[in-house]
Amino acid sequence: MGMVLWGLGLLLLLGIAGAWLLRGGTARGAQPPQRPAATPGSQRGRLAAIAAAPAEPPAAATDQPAPAALPLHAAELLDPLLTAPLMDALRQLPRPPRALHQLMSPTFLQTATSAELAHLVMSEPAVAARIIATANSPLYGLQQPVTSIGQATTFLGLASVRLMCQQHLLAACFAPRDEAQRREFDVLWRASGIAGELCLQLAPRLHVPEPGTLATLLVLSFLGRQSAAALLPDAGVLGTMNAHERALHEQCELGLAAHELGHLLMRAWELPLELVDEARTLSALCFDPQRAVAPEREAALALGAFCALLGERLARGQLATGLDQLAQDDSPDMAALRRRLARPPLDALAAELQAPATLRVLGRMMGRPLD
């Protein structure tokens, strides 16, 4: 019964996210593609009713002044006397296995085969076992169990298995010290998985290039959040704050917000600089609506930022805060993304969130099909 209720909540939240985007993000008279008619009592019918709520004129997203950027420090501008102890604390975290560097290299991301991925993962037996266990969990809803990385790749696809590999290799660097911290790590792990899968599905349909690389950036963007949860003595309170409150709390307690912590840690781990810098930018978009982004990368990074926010809301079960609030989501992190999401090709995002293919993917992640 709990999974059924969670599934209904998930569908409603997707419809609400679609309504939010249609209200502030649909531009230039673009019409969503025609969908099969839904009966009023079906899951899809309820979602369609929410998404069909009256929307503001599309121009509202661009006519209103952009929100102000949150006053957050950049790591490079922080006093070295403050960054030194912070770097010492970050160095106490275990370094990731060497396999992570190969798994995240631009060449491997673009050219790796299923056999090469399986060979790389099998070099880390403990990680391979966790990936096989994850593939067999209700999260992926496979009809028959898998017993090898090759089978998991056959059933789930190379991109999804590579995403799981990256998650597990990074998760091994964070051992919880208490129950509150363990819960926060679990939420962040689940959020990054949901966000990554959403990205892998939505990016091709929105004609956003290199979805595999974008999913990798999403996994890396959660690294700063995990670092902050590892270093803060009160990790349990992070889930009670909105994104801007949390960033200010992290900066007050640690000297930097999570996305800047993640930037320092990834550089210390000598991960590919291009990925490090883009993961930092992706995380920063929900704090700075005016942040400069290369035009050819803006759609990808904005989509990644949106998937990260939606993935976390789903992982935290924040639908329980009230449908009316979420339907009119004016939270500061979403407000910071509004203008970027209103521009092509992301102006079609609202329709894609309601597409049957999106619902099937999220239903698979929940372990049961959704209407």
C-alpha positions as CSV (number, residue, x, y, z in Angstrom):
1,M,0.0,0.0,0.0
2,G,2.9,2.4,0.8
3,M,4.3,1.9,-2.7
4,V,0.9,2.5,-4.2
5,L,0.5,5.8,-2.3
6,W,4.1,6.8,-3.2
7,G,3.3,6.1,-6.8
8,L,0.2,8.2,-6.8
9,G,2.1,11.0,-5.1
10,L,4.9,10.7,-7.7
11,L,2.4,11.0,-10.6
12,L,0.8,14.0,-9.0
13,L,4.1,15.7,-8.4
14,L,5.1,15.2,-12.1
15,G,1.8,16.8,-13.1
16,I,2.4,19.7,-10.7
17,A,5.9,20.2,-12.1
18,G,4.4,20.2,-15.6
19,A,1.8,22.8,-14.5
20,W,4.6,25.0,-13.0
21,L,6.5,24.9,-16.2
22,L,3.4,25.6,-18.3
23,R,2.5,28.5,-16.1
24,G,6.0,30.1,-16.3
25,G,8.0,28.3,-18.9
26,T,6.0,27.6,-22.1
27,A,7.0,30.2,-24.6
28,R,6.3,31.4,-28.2
29,G,2.9,29.7,-28.4
30,A,4.5,26.2,-28.4
31,Q,1.8,23.5,-28.2
32,P,2.5,20.2,-26.4
33,P,2.1,17.1,-28.5
34,Q,-1.2,15.4,-28.5
35,R,-1.6,12.6,-26.0
36,P,-4.1,9.8,-25.9
37,A,-7.3,10.8,-24.2
38,A,-7.4,9.9,-20.5
39,T,-10.4,8.8,-18.5
40,P,-11.3,11.1,-15.6
41,G,-10.7,8.4,-13.0
42,S,-7.3,7.2,-14.2
43,Q,-3.9,8.1,-12.9
44,R,-3.1,9.9,-16.2
45,G,-6.5,11.6,-16.1
46,R,-5.8,13.1,-12.6
47,L,-2.3,14.2,-13.9
48,A,-3.9,15.8,-17.0
49,A,-6.4,17.7,-14.8
50,I,-3.6,19.2,-12.7
51,A,-1.5,20.1,-15.8
52,A,-4.6,21.7,-17.4
53,A,-5.0,24.3,-14.7
54,P,-5.2,27.9,-15.9
55,A,-1.7,29.2,-16.8
56,E,-0.2,32.7,-16.8
57,P,0.7,34.2,-20.2
58,P,4.0,32.8,-21.4
59,A,5.6,36.2,-21.4
60,A,5.4,36.5,-17.6
61,A,8.5,34.3,-17.3
62,T,10.6,36.9,-19.1
63,D,8.9,40.2,-18.3
64,Q,9.5,39.9,-14.6
65,P,12.8,40.9,-13.1
66,A,15.1,38.0,-12.4
67,P,15.6,37.0,-8.7
68,A,18.8,38.3,-7.1
69,A,21.7,35.9,-6.8
70,L,22.3,34.4,-3.3
71,P,25.4,36.0,-1.7
72,L,27.6,32.9,-1.8
73,H,31.4,32.8,-1.7
74,A,33.5,31.4,-4.6
75,A,36.2,29.0,-3.4
76,E,38.9,30.9,-5.2
77,L,38.0,34.1,-3.4
78,L,37.9,32.7,0.1
79,D,40.7,33.6,2.5
80,P,43.4,30.9,2.3
81,L,43.5,30.8,6.1
82,L,39.9,29.6,5.9
83,T,40.3,27.2,3.0
84,A,43.3,25.4,4.5
85,P,41.4,23.7,7.4
86,L,38.5,23.0,5.1
87,M,40.8,21.3,2.6
88,D,42.3,19.3,5.5
89,A,38.8,18.1,6.4
90,L,38.0,17.2,2.9
91,R,41.3,15.2,2.6
92,Q,40.1,13.1,5.5
93,L,37.4,11.6,3.2
94,P,38.5,8.4,1.5
95,R,39.6,8.9,-2.1
96,P,37.5,7.1,-4.7
97,P,38.8,4.0,-6.4
98,R,41.0,4.5,-9.5
99,A,38.2,3.0,-11.6
100,L,36.2,6.3,-11.1
101,H,38.8,8.3,-13.0
102,Q,38.5,6.0,-16.1
103,L,34.7,5.8,-15.8
104,M,34.4,9.6,-15.9
105,S,37.1,10.3,-18.5
106,P,35.5,12.1,-21.6
107,T,36.9,9.4,-23.9
108,F,35.4,6.5,-21.9
109,L,32.0,8.4,-21.7
110,Q,31.8,8.6,-25.5
111,T,33.3,5.4,-26.7
112,A,33.0,2.6,-24.0
113,T,31.3,-0.6,-24.9
114,S,29.3,-2.9,-22.6
115,A,32.2,-5.3,-22.4
116,E,34.7,-2.5,-21.4
117,L,32.3,-1.2,-18.8
118,A,31.9,-4.7,-17.3
119,H,35.7,-5.3,-17.3
120,L,36.2,-2.0,-15.5
121,V,33.5,-2.6,-12.9
122,M,34.7,-6.1,-12.2
123,S,38.0,-4.6,-11.1
124,E,36.1,-3.4,-8.0
125,P,34.3,-6.6,-6.8
126,A,32.5,-4.9,-3.9
127,V,31.1,-2.3,-6.2
128,A,30.1,-4.9,-8.8
129,A,28.2,-6.8,-6.2
130,R,26.3,-3.6,-5.1
131,I,25.4,-2.8,-8.7
132,I,24.0,-6.3,-9.3
133,A,22.0,-6.0,-6.1
134,T,20.7,-2.6,-7.2
135,A,19.7,-3.9,-10.6
136,N,17.7,-6.7,-8.9
137,S,16.0,-4.3,-6.5
138,P,12.4,-3.0,-7.0
139,L,13.9,0.2,-8.1
140,Y,14.4,-1.2,-11.6
141,G,11.5,-3.8,-11.6
142,L,13.3,-6.4,-13.8
143,Q,11.2,-9.4,-14.7
144,Q,14.1,-11.9,-14.1
145,P,17.1,-11.6,-11.9
146,V,20.5,-10.7,-13.3
147,T,23.7,-12.3,-12.1
148,S,26.4,-10.2,-13.9
149,I,27.3,-6.7,-15.0
150,G,26.8,-7.8,-18.6
151,Q,23.3,-9.0,-17.9
152,A,22.5,-5.8,-16.1
153,T,23.7,-3.8,-19.1
154,T,21.6,-5.8,-21.5
155,F,18.4,-5.2,-19.5
156,L,19.0,-1.7,-18.3
157,G,21.2,-0.2,-20.9
158,L,24.8,1.0,-20.9
159,A,24.0,4.5,-19.7
160,S,21.9,3.4,-16.7
161,V,24.5,0.9,-15.5
162,R,27.3,3.4,-15.9
163,L,25.3,5.9,-13.8
164,M,24.9,3.2,-11.1
165,C,28.7,2.6,-11.2
166,Q,29.5,6.2,-10.7
167,Q,27.0,6.5,-7.8
168,H,28.4,3.4,-6.0
169,L,32.0,4.4,-6.5
170,L,31.3,7.8,-5.0
171,A,29.1,6.5,-2.2
172,A,31.9,4.4,-1.0
173,C,33.7,7.6,0.0
174,F,31.1,8.5,2.6
175,A,30.6,6.4,5.7
176,P,27.8,7.7,8.0
177,R,28.8,8.3,11.6
178,D,25.2,8.3,13.0
179,E,21.7,7.5,11.9
180,A,20.8,11.1,11.0
181,Q,23.7,11.3,8.6
182,R,22.9,7.9,7.1
183,R,19.4,9.0,6.3
184,E,20.7,12.1,4.6
185,F,23.2,10.1,2.6
186,D,20.4,7.7,1.6
187,V,18.2,10.6,0.4
188,L,20.9,12.1,-1.6
189,W,21.8,8.8,-3.2
190,R,18.2,8.2,-4.2
191,A,17.8,11.7,-5.4
192,S,20.8,11.5,-7.7
193,G,19.6,8.2,-9.1
194,I,16.1,9.6,-9.9
195,A,17.6,12.8,-11.3
196,G,20.1,10.9,-13.5
197,E,17.4,8.5,-14.9
198,L,15.1,11.5,-15.6
199,C,18.0,13.2,-17.4
200,L,18.8,10.1,-19.5
201,Q,15.2,10.0,-20.7
202,L,14.4,13.7,-21.1
203,A,17.6,14.9,-22.8
204,P,17.2,12.9,-26.0
205,R,13.5,13.9,-26.4
206,L,14.4,17.5,-25.9
207,H,17.3,17.3,-28.3
208,V,19.8,18.1,-25.6
209,P,23.2,16.5,-26.6
210,E,25.3,14.0,-24.7
211,P,22.8,12.7,-22.1
212,G,25.4,10.3,-20.7
213,T,27.8,13.1,-19.9
214,L,24.9,15.2,-18.4
215,A,23.9,12.3,-16.2
216,T,27.6,12.1,-15.0
217,L,27.5,15.8,-14.2
218,L,24.3,15.2,-12.1
219,V,26.0,12.5,-10.0
220,L,29.0,14.8,-9.5
221,S,26.7,17.7,-8.6
222,F,25.5,15.8,-5.5
223,L,29.1,15.2,-4.4
224,G,29.2,18.6,-2.6
225,R,25.9,17.9,-0.9
226,Q,27.4,14.6,0.4
227,S,30.6,16.4,1.5
228,A,28.6,19.0,3.5
229,A,26.5,16.3,5.2
230,A,29.8,14.5,6.1
231,L,31.4,17.6,7.6
232,L,28.5,19.2,9.3
233,P,27.7,18.1,12.9
234,D,24.0,18.6,12.3
235,A,23.4,16.8,9.0
236,G,19.9,15.9,10.1
237,V,18.7,19.4,9.8
238,L,19.6,19.8,6.1
239,G,16.5,18.1,4.9
240,T,14.3,20.6,6.8
241,M,15.6,23.6,4.8
242,N,15.0,24.8,1.3
243,A,17.9,25.0,-1.0
244,H,18.8,28.6,-0.3
245,E,18.5,28.2,3.5
246,R,20.7,25.1,3.3
247,A,23.4,26.9,1.2
248,L,23.6,29.8,3.6
249,H,23.8,27.4,6.6
250,E,26.6,25.5,4.9
251,Q,28.5,28.7,4.2
252,C,28.0,29.9,7.8
253,E,29.2,26.7,9.3
254,L,31.9,25.5,6.8
255,G,32.8,28.7,5.0
256,L,31.4,27.5,1.6
257,A,28.1,26.2,0.2
258,A,28.0,22.6,-0.9
259,H,28.6,23.2,-4.7
260,E,31.8,25.0,-3.8
261,L,32.8,22.3,-1.4
262,G,32.2,19.7,-4.2
263,H,34.4,21.8,-6.5
264,L,37.3,21.7,-4.1
265,L,36.9,18.0,-3.4
266,M,36.7,17.1,-7.1
267,R,39.8,19.1,-7.8
268,A,41.6,17.4,-4.9
269,W,40.6,14.0,-6.4
270,E,41.9,15.2,-9.8
271,L,38.8,14.4,-11.7
272,P,38.6,15.8,-15.3
273,L,38.5,19.5,-15.0
274,E,35.8,20.0,-17.7
275,L,33.5,17.8,-15.7
276,V,34.4,19.5,-12.4
277,D,33.7,23.0,-13.6
278,E,30.4,22.1,-15.3
279,A,29.2,20.2,-12.3
280,R,29.9,23.2,-10.2
281,T,28.0,25.5,-12.7
282,L,25.0,23.1,-12.8
283,S,24.7,23.2,-9.0
284,A,25.1,26.9,-8.9
285,L,22.2,27.7,-11.3
286,C,19.5,27.4,-8.7
287,F,21.3,30.1,-6.6
288,D,22.3,32.6,-9.4
289,P,19.8,33.2,-12.2
290,Q,22.4,35.6,-13.9
291,R,25.3,33.1,-13.8
292,A,27.2,33.2,-17.1
293,V,26.9,29.9,-19.1
294,A,28.2,29.2,-22.6
295,P,25.1,29.4,-24.9
296,E,25.7,25.9,-26.3
297,R,25.7,24.4,-22.8
298,E,22.9,26.4,-21.1
299,A,20.0,24.0,-22.1
300,A,21.9,20.9,-20.9
301,L,23.0,22.4,-17.5
302,A,19.6,24.0,-16.9
303,L,17.9,20.6,-17.6
304,G,20.4,19.0,-15.2
305,A,19.7,21.5,-12.5
306,F,15.9,21.0,-12.9
307,C,16.3,17.2,-12.7
308,A,18.4,17.5,-9.6
309,L,15.8,19.6,-7.9
310,L,12.9,17.4,-8.9
311,G,14.8,14.3,-8.0
312,E,15.4,15.6,-4.5
313,R,11.8,16.6,-4.0
314,L,10.7,13.1,-4.9
315,A,13.4,11.5,-2.8
316,R,12.4,13.6,0.3
317,G,8.6,12.9,-0.2
318,Q,7.9,16.6,-0.2
319,L,4.6,16.1,-1.9
320,A,3.3,15.8,1.6
321,T,3.9,19.6,2.2
322,G,0.7,20.3,0.2
323,L,-0.4,20.2,-3.4
324,D,-1.5,23.8,-3.5
325,Q,2.0,24.9,-2.5
326,L,3.8,22.8,-5.0
327,A,1.4,23.7,-7.8
328,Q,2.4,27.3,-7.3
329,D,6.1,26.5,-6.6
330,D,7.7,29.9,-6.0
331,S,10.6,28.4,-4.0
332,P,13.8,30.4,-4.6
333,D,15.7,27.5,-6.4
334,M,12.9,27.0,-8.9
335,A,12.5,30.8,-9.4
336,A,16.2,31.0,-10.2
337,L,15.8,28.5,-13.0
338,R,12.5,29.9,-14.5
339,R,14.0,32.0,-17.3
340,R,16.4,29.3,-18.5
341,L,13.6,26.7,-18.6
342,A,11.4,29.1,-20.7
343,R,13.9,29.1,-23.6
344,P,13.9,26.5,-26.4
345,P,14.4,23.6,-26.3
346,L,13.4,23.4,-22.6
347,D,10.1,25.1,-23.3
348,A,8.8,21.6,-24.3
349,L,9.8,20.2,-20.9
350,A,6.3,20.4,-19.4
351,A,4.8,18.2,-22.1
352,E,7.7,15.7,-21.8
353,L,7.2,15.4,-18.0
354,Q,3.6,14.2,-18.7
355,A,4.6,11.8,-21.5
356,P,3.8,8.1,-21.0
357,A,7.5,7.2,-21.5
358,T,8.5,9.4,-18.6
359,L,5.8,7.8,-16.4
360,R,7.0,4.3,-17.4
361,V,10.6,5.1,-16.4
362,L,9.6,6.5,-13.0
363,G,7.2,3.6,-12.5
364,R,10.1,1.2,-13.2
365,M,12.2,3.0,-10.6
366,M,9.4,2.5,-8.1
367,G,9.2,-1.2,-8.9
368,R,5.8,-1.3,-10.5
369,P,4.2,-0.1,-13.7
370,L,2.2,3.2,-13.7
371,D,-0.7,4.0,-15.9
